Amino acid sequence: MGTKKGNLSIDSENIFPIIKKWVYSDHDIFVREMISNGCDAITKLKKLDVMGEYQLPDDYKASIHVEVNPEEKTLKFIDNGLGMTAEEVEEYITQIAFSGATEFLEKYKDKTTEDDMIGHFGLGFYSAFMVAKKVEIVTKSYREDAKAVKWTCDGSPEFTLEDAERADRGTDIILYVDDDCKEFLEESRIQALLNKYCRFLAVPVAFGKKKEW
């Protein structure tokens, strides 16, 4: 595929200042969103298996792994769900429909909680930029003969999409944590957030010494 560069399809001039400004007061919610993405990917893969469109290996164990690396200043969310092709990354990640986002937030900022904003606009994945200066996605689709790809964005509307290496289907989301958000490189902080947001999931989440939430 080579390397492809492009611009995110954002109707407002730049969605990232909006994310930083209006959702910043509760920015630890990004953990819930990253875990939710992994759960969705696993749930969809299981549905494909039930519908006969894909056959899961007999030893398949759904899981989401969270890894923190203070030295590299990275926080990773790794799932073994259905993954994405290059075309799907472009469709689901780079094309953001935020029509009138600025006007909505200005009008309802005193009446709308941060959770409502994320749900209304479908921020989901982009909540990662509340704490990260750069985000990478390394993903490989469940589809036969699919190739792994890597999407990279540094918080500007520009991104790169290129070939990558990943042995199995699934997705890695890698957050390069900003200097003013170093608290999210502390294991105790991440453990507390997993306890807060991931206690009742249908998919096990592994982190550090604790293997399941």
Disulfide bonds with the S-S distance in Angstrom:
none
